[in-house]
Amino acid sequence: MTNRLALVLSLMIATAIVVDVVLNGTGNLVFLGKKFYNLIEWIAFWR
């Protein structure tokens, strides 16, 4: 992955997060964060 591609992807993700927070509040972001944390714990269990 080139630096330019990494920068574009990170800007797209940051923009999506900002748009979600502005339009829907932080409830969805907190929910997804909790689910992602549970996924990481589940994956670590199988390691």
mmCIF entry with sequence, helices, sheets and N, C-alpha, C, O atoms, coordinates in Angstrom:
data_MODEL
# 
_entry.id   MODEL 
# 
_entity.id                         1 
_entity.type                       polymer 
_entity.pdbx_number_of_molecules   1 
# 
_entity_poly.entity_id                      1 
_entity_poly.type                           'polypeptide(L)' 
_entity_poly.nstd_linkage                   no 
_entity_poly.nstd_monomer                   no 
_entity_poly.pdbx_seq_one_letter_code       MTNRLALVLSLMIATAIVVDVVLNGTGNLVFLGKKFYNLIEWIAFWR 
_entity_poly.pdbx_seq_one_letter_code_can   MTNRLALVLSLMIATAIVVDVVLNGTGNLVFLGKKFYNLIEWIAFWR 
_entity_poly.pdbx_strand_id                 A 
# 
loop_
_entity_poly_seq.entity_id 
_entity_poly_seq.num 
_entity_poly_seq.mon_id 
_entity_poly_seq.hetero 
1 1  MET n 
1 2  THR n 
1 3  ASN n 
1 4  ARG n 
1 5  LEU n 
1 6  ALA n 
1 7  LEU n 
1 8  VAL n 
1 9  LEU n 
1 10 SER n 
1 11 LEU n 
1 12 MET n 
1 13 ILE n 
1 14 ALA n 
1 15 THR n 
1 16 ALA n 
1 17 ILE n 
1 18 VAL n 
1 19 VAL n 
1 20 ASP n 
1 21 VAL n 
1 22 VAL n 
1 23 LEU n 
1 24 ASN n 
1 25 GLY n 
1 26 THR n 
1 27 GLY n 
1 28 ASN n 
1 29 LEU n 
1 30 VAL n 
1 31 PHE n 
1 32 LEU n 
1 33 GLY n 
1 34 LYS n 
1 35 LYS n 
1 36 PHE n 
1 37 TYR n 
1 38 ASN n 
1 39 LEU n 
1 40 ILE n 
1 41 GLU n 
1 42 TRP n 
1 43 ILE n 
1 44 ALA n 
1 45 PHE n 
1 46 TRP n 
1 47 ARG n 
# 
_struct_asym.id          A 
_struct_asym.entity_id   1 
# 
loop_
_struct_conf.conf_type_id 
_struct_conf.id 
_struct_conf.pdbx_PDB_helix_id 
_struct_conf.beg_label_comp_id 
_struct_conf.beg_label_asym_id 
_struct_conf.beg_label_seq_id 
_struct_conf.pdbx_beg_PDB_ins_code 
_struct_conf.end_label_comp_id 
_struct_conf.end_label_asym_id 
_struct_conf.end_label_seq_id 
_struct_conf.pdbx_end_PDB_ins_code 
_struct_conf.beg_auth_comp_id 
_struct_conf.beg_auth_asym_id 
_struct_conf.beg_auth_seq_id 
_struct_conf.end_auth_comp_id 
_struct_conf.end_auth_asym_id 
_struct_conf.end_auth_seq_id 
_struct_conf.pdbx_PDB_helix_class 
_struct_conf.details 
_struct_conf.pdbx_PDB_helix_length 
HELX_P HELX_P1 AA1 ASN A 3  ? ASN A 24 ? ASN A 3  ASN A 24 1 ? 22 
HELX_P HELX_P2 AA2 GLY A 27 ? PHE A 45 ? GLY A 27 PHE A 45 1 ? 19 
# 
_struct_conf_type.id          HELX_P 
_struct_conf_type.criteria    ? 
_struct_conf_type.reference   ? 
# 
loop_
_atom_site.group_PDB 
_atom_site.id 
_atom_site.type_symbol 
_atom_site.label_atom_id 
_atom_site.label_alt_id 
_atom_site.label_comp_id 
_atom_site.label_asym_id 
_atom_site.label_entity_id 
_atom_site.label_seq_id 
_atom_site.pdbx_PDB_ins_code 
_atom_site.Cartn_x 
_atom_site.Cartn_y 
_atom_site.Cartn_z 
_atom_site.occupancy 
_atom_site.B_iso_or_equiv 
_atom_site.pdbx_formal_charge 
_atom_site.auth_seq_id 
_atom_site.auth_comp_id 
_atom_site.auth_asym_id 
_atom_site.auth_atom_id 
_atom_site.pdbx_PDB_model_num 
ATOM 1   N N  . MET A 1 1  ? 0.854   -1.167  0.000  1.00 0.00 ? 1  MET A N  1 
ATOM 2   C CA . MET A 1 1  ? 0.000   0.000   0.000  1.00 0.00 ? 1  MET A CA 1 
ATOM 3   C C  . MET A 1 1  ? 0.903   1.235   0.000  1.00 0.00 ? 1  MET A C  1 
ATOM 4   O O  . MET A 1 1  ? 1.829   1.349   0.803  1.00 0.00 ? 1  MET A O  1 
ATOM 5   N N  . THR A 1 2  ? 0.620   2.124   -0.889 1.00 0.00 ? 2  THR A N  1 
ATOM 6   C CA . THR A 1 2  ? 1.422   3.336   -0.971 1.00 0.00 ? 2  THR A CA 1 
ATOM 7   C C  . THR A 1 2  ? 0.950   4.355   0.056  1.00 0.00 ? 2  THR A C  1 
ATOM 8   O O  . THR A 1 2  ? -0.148  4.244   0.601  1.00 0.00 ? 2  THR A O  1 
ATOM 9   N N  . ASN A 1 3  ? 1.788   5.342   0.310  1.00 0.00 ? 3  ASN A N  1 
ATOM 10  C CA . ASN A 1 3  ? 1.420   6.388   1.263  1.00 0.00 ? 3  ASN A CA 1 
ATOM 11  C C  . ASN A 1 3  ? 0.206   7.171   0.788  1.00 0.00 ? 3  ASN A C  1 
ATOM 12  O O  . ASN A 1 3  ? -0.645  7.557   1.590  1.00 0.00 ? 3  ASN A O  1 
ATOM 13  N N  . ARG A 1 4  ? 0.128   7.400   -0.498 1.00 0.00 ? 4  ARG A N  1 
ATOM 14  C CA . ARG A 1 4  ? -1.002  8.160   -1.038 1.00 0.00 ? 4  ARG A CA 1 
ATOM 15  C C  . ARG A 1 4  ? -2.313  7.402   -0.837 1.00 0.00 ? 4  ARG A C  1 
ATOM 16  O O  . ARG A 1 4  ? -3.321  7.993   -0.448 1.00 0.00 ? 4  ARG A O  1 
ATOM 17  N N  . LEU A 1 5  ? -2.301  6.110   -1.100 1.00 0.00 ? 5  LEU A N  1 
ATOM 18  C CA . LEU A 1 5  ? -3.494  5.293   -0.914 1.00 0.00 ? 5  LEU A CA 1 
ATOM 19  C C  . LEU A 1 5  ? -3.889  5.237   0.557  1.00 0.00 ? 5  LEU A C  1 
ATOM 20  O O  . LEU A 1 5  ? -5.075  5.316   0.879  1.00 0.00 ? 5  LEU A O  1 
ATOM 21  N N  . ALA A 1 6  ? -2.926  5.103   1.443  1.00 0.00 ? 6  ALA A N  1 
ATOM 22  C CA . ALA A 1 6  ? -3.214  5.086   2.875  1.00 0.00 ? 6  ALA A CA 1 
ATOM 23  C C  . ALA A 1 6  ? -3.821  6.408   3.326  1.00 0.00 ? 6  ALA A C  1 
ATOM 24  O O  . ALA A 1 6  ? -4.741  6.417   4.144  1.00 0.00 ? 6  ALA A O  1 
ATOM 25  N N  . LEU A 1 7  ? -3.326  7.509   2.811  1.00 0.00 ? 7  LEU A N  1 
ATOM 26  C CA . LEU A 1 7  ? -3.866  8.819   3.156  1.00 0.00 ? 7  LEU A CA 1 
ATOM 27  C C  . LEU A 1 7  ? -5.299  8.971   2.663  1.00 0.00 ? 7  LEU A C  1 
ATOM 28  O O  . LEU A 1 7  ? -6.151  9.483   3.389  1.00 0.00 ? 7  LEU A O  1 
ATOM 29  N N  . VAL A 1 8  ? -5.569  8.538   1.453  1.00 0.00 ? 8  VAL A N  1 
ATOM 30  C CA . VAL A 1 8  ? -6.925  8.632   0.899  1.00 0.00 ? 8  VAL A CA 1 
ATOM 31  C C  . VAL A 1 8  ? -7.891  7.772   1.703  1.00 0.00 ? 8  VAL A C  1 
ATOM 32  O O  . VAL A 1 8  ? -8.991  8.220   2.028  1.00 0.00 ? 8  VAL A O  1 
ATOM 33  N N  . LEU A 1 9  ? -7.500  6.554   2.026  1.00 0.00 ? 9  LEU A N  1 
ATOM 34  C CA . LEU A 1 9  ? -8.368  5.682   2.816  1.00 0.00 ? 9  LEU A CA 1 
ATOM 35  C C  . LEU A 1 9  ? -8.630  6.248   4.204  1.00 0.00 ? 9  LEU A C  1 
ATOM 36  O O  . LEU A 1 9  ? -9.762  6.199   4.686  1.00 0.00 ? 9  LEU A O  1 
ATOM 37  N N  . SER A 1 10 ? -7.605  6.783   4.850  1.00 0.00 ? 10 SER A N  1 
ATOM 38  C CA . SER A 1 10 ? -7.795  7.345   6.188  1.00 0.00 ? 10 SER A CA 1 
ATOM 39  C C  . SER A 1 10 ? -8.685  8.582   6.144  1.00 0.00 ? 10 SER A C  1 
ATOM 40  O O  . SER A 1 10 ? -9.488  8.792   7.053  1.00 0.00 ? 10 SER A O  1 
ATOM 41  N N  . LEU A 1 11 ? -8.559  9.400   5.105  1.00 0.00 ? 11 LEU A N  1 
ATOM 42  C CA . LEU A 1 11 ? -9.438  10.564  4.967  1.00 0.00 ? 11 LEU A CA 1 
ATOM 43  C C  . LEU A 1 11 ? -10.881 10.152  4.706  1.00 0.00 ? 11 LEU A C  1 
ATOM 44  O O  . LEU A 1 11 ? -11.809 10.786  5.207  1.00 0.00 ? 11 LEU A O  1 
ATOM 45  N N  . MET A 1 12 ? -11.074 9.099   3.929  1.00 0.00 ? 12 MET A N  1 
ATOM 46  C CA . MET A 1 12 ? -12.434 8.612   3.679  1.00 0.00 ? 12 MET A CA 1 
ATOM 47  C C  . MET A 1 12 ? -13.074 8.077   4.952  1.00 0.00 ? 12 MET A C  1 
ATOM 48  O O  . MET A 1 12 ? -14.252 8.330   5.203  1.00 0.00 ? 12 MET A O  1 
ATOM 49  N N  . ILE A 1 13 ? -12.319 7.346   5.752  1.00 0.00 ? 13 ILE A N  1 
ATOM 50  C CA . ILE A 1 13 ? -12.841 6.812   7.009  1.00 0.00 ? 13 ILE A CA 1 
ATOM 51  C C  . ILE A 1 13 ? -13.146 7.938   7.980  1.00 0.00 ? 13 ILE A C  1 
ATOM 52  O O  . ILE A 1 13 ? -14.193 7.930   8.627  1.00 0.00 ? 13 ILE A O  1 
ATOM 53  N N  . ALA A 1 14 ? -12.244 8.908   8.091  1.00 0.00 ? 14 ALA A N  1 
ATOM 54  C CA . ALA A 1 14 ? -12.469 10.044  8.985  1.00 0.00 ? 14 ALA A CA 1 
ATOM 55  C C  . ALA A 1 14 ? -13.684 10.850  8.548  1.00 0.00 ? 14 ALA A C  1 
ATOM 56  O O  . ALA A 1 14 ? -14.464 11.293  9.392  1.00 0.00 ? 14 ALA A O  1 
ATOM 57  N N  . THR A 1 15 ? -13.860 11.049  7.246  1.00 0.00 ? 15 THR A N  1 
ATOM 58  C CA . THR A 1 15 ? -15.018 11.777  6.736  1.00 0.00 ? 15 THR A CA 1 
ATOM 59  C C  . THR A 1 15 ? -16.305 11.023  7.038  1.00 0.00 ? 15 THR A C  1 
ATOM 60  O O  . THR A 1 15 ? -17.301 11.634  7.423  1.00 0.00 ? 15 THR A O  1 
ATOM 61  N N  . ALA A 1 16 ? -16.298 9.710   6.871  1.00 0.00 ? 16 ALA A N  1 
ATOM 62  C CA . ALA A 1 16 ? -17.483 8.911   7.168  1.00 0.00 ? 16 ALA A CA 1 
ATOM 63  C C  . ALA A 1 16 ? -17.843 8.996   8.646  1.00 0.00 ? 16 ALA A C  1 
ATOM 64  O O  . ALA A 1 16 ? -19.024 9.069   8.987  1.00 0.00 ? 16 ALA A O  1 
ATOM 65  N N  . ILE A 1 17 ? -16.853 8.989   9.522  1.00 0.00 ? 17 ILE A N  1 
ATOM 66  C CA . ILE A 1 17 ? -17.115 9.098   10.958 1.00 0.00 ? 17 ILE A CA 1 
ATOM 67  C C  . ILE A 1 17 ? -17.687 10.468  11.296 1.00 0.00 ? 17 ILE A C  1 
ATOM 68  O O  . ILE A 1 17 ? -18.641 10.566  12.068 1.00 0.00 ? 17 ILE A O  1 
ATOM 69  N N  . VAL A 1 18 ? -17.119 11.519  10.731 1.00 0.00 ? 18 VAL A N  1 
ATOM 70  C CA . VAL A 1 18 ? -17.608 12.874  11.004 1.00 0.00 ? 18 VAL A CA 1 
ATOM 71  C C  . VAL A 1 18 ? -19.039 13.038  10.502 1.00 0.00 ? 18 VAL A C  1 
ATOM 72  O O  . VAL A 1 18 ? -19.872 13.612  11.203 1.00 0.00 ? 18 VAL A O  1 
ATOM 73  N N  . VAL A 1 19 ? -19.336 12.550  9.315  1.00 0.00 ? 19 VAL A N  1 
ATOM 74  C CA . VAL A 1 19 ? -20.694 12.654  8.771  1.00 0.00 ? 19 VAL A CA 1 
ATOM 75  C C  . VAL A 1 19 ? -21.672 11.877  9.643  1.00 0.00 ? 19 VAL A C  1 
ATOM 76  O O  . VAL A 1 19 ? -22.778 12.352  9.901  1.00 0.00 ? 19 VAL A O  1 
ATOM 77  N N  . ASP A 1 20 ? -21.285 10.697  10.098 1.00 0.00 ? 20 ASP A N  1 
ATOM 78  C CA . ASP A 1 20 ? -22.152 9.901   10.959 1.00 0.00 ? 20 ASP A CA 1 
ATOM 79  C C  . ASP A 1 20 ? -22.432 10.617  12.272 1.00 0.00 ? 20 ASP A C  1 
ATOM 80  O O  . ASP A 1 20 ? -23.570 10.624  12.740 1.00 0.00 ? 20 ASP A O  1 
ATOM 81  N N  . VAL A 1 21 ? -21.420 11.213  12.867 1.00 0.00 ? 21 VAL A N  1 
ATOM 82  C CA . VAL A 1 21 ? -21.603 11.919  14.140 1.00 0.00 ? 21 VAL A CA 1 
ATOM 83  C C  . VAL A 1 21 ? -22.487 13.145  13.950 1.00 0.00 ? 21 VAL A C  1 
ATOM 84  O O  . VAL A 1 21 ? -23.340 13.428  14.791 1.00 0.00 ? 21 VAL A O  1 
ATOM 85  N N  . VAL A 1 22 ? -22.293 13.872  12.860 1.00 0.00 ? 22 VAL A N  1 
ATOM 86  C CA . VAL A 1 22 ? -23.084 15.082  12.618 1.00 0.00 ? 22 VAL A CA 1 
ATOM 87  C C  . VAL A 1 22 ? -24.546 14.729  12.353 1.00 0.00 ? 22 VAL A C  1 
ATOM 88  O O  . VAL A 1 22 ? -25.442 15.398  12.868 1.00 0.00 ? 22 VAL A O  1 
ATOM 89  N N  . LEU A 1 23 ? -24.796 13.703  11.571 1.00 0.00 ? 23 LEU A N  1 
ATOM 90  C CA . LEU A 1 23 ? -26.166 13.377  11.182 1.00 0.00 ? 23 LEU A CA 1 
ATOM 91  C C  . LEU A 1 23 ? -26.903 12.529  12.211 1.00 0.00 ? 23 LEU A C  1 
ATOM 92  O O  . LEU A 1 23 ? -28.109 12.697  12.392 1.00 0.00 ? 23 LEU A O  1 
ATOM 93  N N  . ASN A 1 24 ? -26.209 11.625  12.885 1.00 0.00 ? 24 ASN A N  1 
ATOM 94  C CA . ASN A 1 24 ? -26.883 10.659  13.750 1.00 0.00 ? 24 ASN A CA 1 
ATOM 95  C C  . ASN A 1 24 ? -26.480 10.718  15.215 1.00 0.00 ? 24 ASN A C  1 
ATOM 96  O O  . ASN A 1 24 ? -27.065 10.007  16.032 1.00 0.00 ? 24 ASN A O  1 
ATOM 97  N N  . GLY A 1 25 ? -25.520 11.525  15.570 1.00 0.00 ? 25 GLY A N  1 
ATOM 98  C CA . GLY A 1 25 ? -25.036 11.536  16.941 1.00 0.00 ? 25 GLY A CA 1 
ATOM 99  C C  . GLY A 1 25 ? -23.998 10.447  17.145 1.00 0.00 ? 25 GLY A C  1 
ATOM 100 O O  . GLY A 1 25 ? -23.552 9.809   16.191 1.00 0.00 ? 25 GLY A O  1 
ATOM 101 N N  . THR A 1 26 ? -23.623 10.244  18.386 1.00 0.00 ? 26 THR A N  1 
ATOM 102 C CA . THR A 1 26 ? -22.543 9.301   18.674 1.00 0.00 ? 26 THR A CA 1 
ATOM 103 C C  . THR A 1 26 ? -23.029 7.913   19.064 1.00 0.00 ? 26 THR A C  1 
ATOM 104 O O  . THR A 1 26 ? -22.212 7.032   19.328 1.00 0.00 ? 26 THR A O  1 
ATOM 105 N N  . GLY A 1 27 ? -24.329 7.701   19.105 1.00 0.00 ? 27 GLY A N  1 
ATOM 106 C CA . GLY A 1 27 ? -24.864 6.403   19.520 1.00 0.00 ? 27 GLY A CA 1 
ATOM 107 C C  . GLY A 1 27 ? -24.411 5.257   18.641 1.00 0.00 ? 27 GLY A C  1 
ATOM 108 O O  . GLY A 1 27 ? -24.020 4.204   19.144 1.00 0.00 ? 27 GLY A O  1 
ATOM 109 N N  . ASN A 1 28 ? -24.458 5.449   17.340 1.00 0.00 ? 28 ASN A N  1 
ATOM 110 C CA . ASN A 1 28 ? -24.045 4.387   16.412 1.00 0.00 ? 28 ASN A CA 1 
ATOM 111 C C  . ASN A 1 28 ? -22.557 4.107   16.516 1.00 0.00 ? 28 ASN A C  1 
ATOM 112 O O  . ASN A 1 28 ? -22.131 2.954   16.445 1.00 0.00 ? 28 ASN A O  1 
ATOM 113 N N  . LEU A 1 29 ? -21.776 5.147   16.681 1.00 0.00 ? 29 LEU A N  1 
ATOM 114 C CA . LEU A 1 29 ? -20.327 4.978   16.767 1.00 0.00 ? 29 LEU A CA 1 
ATOM 115 C C  . LEU A 1 29 ? -19.940 4.213   18.034 1.00 0.00 ? 29 LEU A C  1 
ATOM 116 O O  . LEU A 1 29 ? -19.043 3.371   18.000 1.00 0.00 ? 29 LEU A O  1 
ATOM 117 N N  . VAL A 1 30 ? -20.607 4.499   19.139 1.00 0.00 ? 30 VAL A N  1 
ATOM 118 C CA . VAL A 1 30 ? -20.341 3.779   20.389 1.00 0.00 ? 30 VAL A CA 1 
ATOM 119 C C  . VAL A 1 30 ? -20.746 2.312   20.242 1.00 0.00 ? 30 VAL A C  1 
ATOM 120 O O  . VAL A 1 30 ? -20.026 1.418   20.686 1.00 0.00 ? 30 VAL A O  1 
ATOM 121 N N  . PHE A 1 31 ? -21.899 2.070   19.619 1.00 0.00 ? 31 PHE A N  1 
ATOM 122 C CA . PHE A 1 31 ? -22.363 0.702   19.397 1.00 0.00 ? 31 PHE A CA 1 
ATOM 123 C C  . PHE A 1 31 ? -21.355 -0.089  18.568 1.00 0.00 ? 31 PHE A C  1 
ATOM 124 O O  . PHE A 1 31 ? -21.000 -1.213  18.922 1.00 0.00 ? 31 PHE A O  1 
ATOM 125 N N  . LEU A 1 32 ? -20.894 0.501   17.463 1.00 0.00 ? 32 LEU A N  1 
ATOM 126 C CA . LEU A 1 32 ? -19.923 -0.183  16.617 1.00 0.00 ? 32 LEU A CA 1 
ATOM 127 C C  . LEU A 1 32 ? -18.595 -0.390  17.333 1.00 0.00 ? 32 LEU A C  1 
ATOM 128 O O  . LEU A 1 32 ? -17.932 -1.407  17.132 1.00 0.00 ? 32 LEU A O  1 
ATOM 129 N N  . GLY A 1 33 ? -18.204 0.564   18.163 1.00 0.00 ? 33 GLY A N  1 
ATOM 130 C CA . GLY A 1 33 ? -16.977 0.409   18.935 1.00 0.00 ? 33 GLY A CA 1 
ATOM 131 C C  . GLY A 1 33 ? -17.055 -0.759  19.904 1.00 0.00 ? 33 GLY A C  1 
ATOM 132 O O  . GLY A 1 33 ? -16.096 -1.516  20.050 1.00 0.00 ? 33 GLY A O  1 
ATOM 133 N N  . LYS A 1 34 ? -18.203 -0.905  20.567 1.00 0.00 ? 34 LYS A N  1 
ATOM 134 C CA . LYS A 1 34 ? -18.389 -2.023  21.498 1.00 0.00 ? 34 LYS A CA 1 
ATOM 135 C C  . LYS A 1 34 ? -18.382 -3.355  20.763 1.00 0.00 ? 34 LYS A C  1 
ATOM 136 O O  . LYS A 1 34 ? -17.778 -4.322  21.229 1.00 0.00 ? 34 LYS A O  1 
ATOM 137 N N  . LYS A 1 35 ? -19.047 -3.408  19.625 1.00 0.00 ? 35 LYS A N  1 
ATOM 138 C CA . LYS A 1 35 ? -19.076 -4.648  18.846 1.00 0.00 ? 35 LYS A CA 1 
ATOM 139 C C  . LYS A 1 35 ? -17.680 -4.999  18.314 1.00 0.00 ? 35 LYS A C  1 
ATOM 140 O O  . LYS A 1 35 ? -17.302 -6.171  18.286 1.00 0.00 ? 35 LYS A O  1 
ATOM 141 N N  . PHE A 1 36 ? -16.925 -3.996  17.897 1.00 0.00 ? 36 PHE A N  1 
ATOM 142 C CA . PHE A 1 36 ? -15.564 -4.234  17.414 1.00 0.00 ? 36 PHE A CA 1 
ATOM 143 C C  . PHE A 1 36 ? -14.684 -4.751  18.550 1.00 0.00 ? 36 PHE A C  1 
ATOM 144 O O  . PHE A 1 36 ? -13.856 -5.638  18.338 1.00 0.00 ? 36 PHE A O  1 
ATOM 145 N N  . TYR A 1 37 ? -14.857 -4.205  19.749 1.00 0.00 ? 37 TYR A N  1 
ATOM 146 C CA . TYR A 1 37 ? -14.097 -4.671  20.909 1.00 0.00 ? 37 TYR A CA 1 
ATOM 147 C C  . TYR A 1 37 ? -14.426 -6.136  21.209 1.00 0.00 ? 37 TYR A C  1 
ATOM 148 O O  . TYR A 1 37 ? -13.532 -6.931  21.500 1.00 0.00 ? 37 TYR A O  1 
ATOM 149 N N  . ASN A 1 38 ? -15.704 -6.485  21.137 1.00 0.00 ? 38 ASN A N  1 
ATOM 150 C CA . ASN A 1 38 ? -16.097 -7.877  21.359 1.00 0.00 ? 38 ASN A CA 1 
ATOM 151 C C  . ASN A 1 38 ? -15.496 -8.794  20.298 1.00 0.00 ? 38 ASN A C  1 
ATOM 152 O O  . ASN A 1 38 ? -15.076 -9.907  20.612 1.00 0.00 ? 38 ASN A O  1 
ATOM 153 N N  . LEU A 1 39 ? -15.450 -8.344  19.060 1.00 0.00 ? 39 LEU A N  1 
ATOM 154 C CA . LEU A 1 39 ? -14.850 -9.135  17.988 1.00 0.00 ? 39 LEU A CA 1 
ATOM 155 C C  . LEU A 1 39 ? -13.364 -9.360  18.240 1.00 0.00 ? 39 LEU A C  1 
ATOM 156 O O  . LEU A 1 39 ? -12.858 -10.465 18.047 1.00 0.00 ? 39 LEU A O  1 
ATOM 157 N N  . ILE A 1 40 ? -12.667 -8.316  18.669 1.00 0.00 ? 40 ILE A N  1 
ATOM 158 C CA . ILE A 1 40 ? -11.233 -8.442  18.950 1.00 0.00 ? 40 ILE A CA 1 
ATOM 159 C C  . ILE A 1 40 ? -10.995 -9.429  20.093 1.00 0.00 ? 40 ILE A C  1 
ATOM 160 O O  . ILE A 1 40 ? -10.068 -10.236 20.031 1.00 0.00 ? 40 ILE A O  1 
ATOM 161 N N  . GLU A 1 41 ? -11.821 -9.369  21.126 1.00 0.00 ? 41 GLU A N  1 
ATOM 162 C CA . GLU A 1 41 ? -11.681 -10.321 22.232 1.00 0.00 ? 41 GLU A CA 1 
ATOM 163 C C  . GLU A 1 41 ? -11.946 -11.745 21.762 1.00 0.00 ? 41 GLU A C  1 
ATOM 164 O O  . GLU A 1 41 ? -11.242 -12.670 22.167 1.00 0.00 ? 41 GLU A O  1 
ATOM 165 N N  . TRP A 1 42 ? -12.949 -11.929 20.915 1.00 0.00 ? 42 TRP A N  1 
ATOM 166 C CA . TRP A 1 42 ? -13.277 -13.256 20.410 1.00 0.00 ? 42 TRP A CA 1 
ATOM 167 C C  . TRP A 1 42 ? -12.147 -13.810 19.556 1.00 0.00 ? 42 TRP A C  1 
ATOM 168 O O  . TRP A 1 42 ? -11.809 -14.989 19.660 1.00 0.00 ? 42 TRP A O  1 
ATOM 169 N N  . ILE A 1 43 ? -11.568 -12.972 18.720 1.00 0.00 ? 43 ILE A N  1 
ATOM 170 C CA . ILE A 1 43 ? -10.449 -13.406 17.878 1.00 0.00 ? 43 ILE A CA 1 
ATOM 171 C C  . ILE A 1 43 ? -9.238  -13.747 18.743 1.00 0.00 ? 43 ILE A C  1 
ATOM 172 O O  . ILE A 1 43 ? -8.538  -14.721 18.468 1.00 0.00 ? 43 ILE A O  1 
ATOM 173 N N  . ALA A 1 44 ? -8.987  -12.960 19.778 1.00 0.00 ? 44 ALA A N  1 
ATOM 174 C CA . ALA A 1 44 ? -7.850  -13.219 20.663 1.00 0.00 ? 44 ALA A CA 1 
ATOM 175 C C  . ALA A 1 44 ? -8.036  -14.539 21.411 1.00 0.00 ? 44 ALA A C  1 
ATOM 176 O O  . ALA A 1 44 ? -7.059  -15.221 21.721 1.00 0.00 ? 44 ALA A O  1 
ATOM 177 N N  . PHE A 1 45 ? -9.286  -14.901 21.701 1.00 0.00 ? 45 PHE A N  1 
ATOM 178 C CA . PHE A 1 45 ? -9.549  -16.162 22.383 1.00 0.00 ? 45 PHE A CA 1 
ATOM 179 C C  . PHE A 1 45 ? -9.106  -17.342 21.522 1.00 0.00 ? 45 PHE A C  1 
ATOM 180 O O  . PHE A 1 45 ? -8.567  -18.316 22.047 1.00 0.00 ? 45 PHE A O  1 
ATOM 181 N N  . TRP A 1 46 ? -9.320  -17.271 20.230 1.00 0.00 ? 46 TRP A N  1 
ATOM 182 C CA . TRP A 1 46 ? -8.987  -18.371 19.338 1.00 0.00 ? 46 TRP A CA 1 
ATOM 183 C C  . TRP A 1 46 ? -7.522  -18.390 18.938 1.00 0.00 ? 46 TRP A C  1 
ATOM 184 O O  . TRP A 1 46 ? -7.086  -19.305 18.240 1.00 0.00 ? 46 TRP A O  1 
ATOM 185 N N  . ARG A 1 47 ? -6.783  -17.428 19.354 1.00 0.00 ? 47 ARG A N  1 
ATOM 186 C CA . ARG A 1 47 ? -5.369  -17.347 18.989 1.00 0.00 ? 47 ARG A CA 1 
ATOM 187 C C  . ARG A 1 47 ? -4.541  -18.408 19.639 1.00 0.00 ? 47 ARG A C  1 
ATOM 188 O O  . ARG A 1 47 ? -3.330  -18.464 19.425 1.00 0.00 ? 47 ARG A O  1 
# 
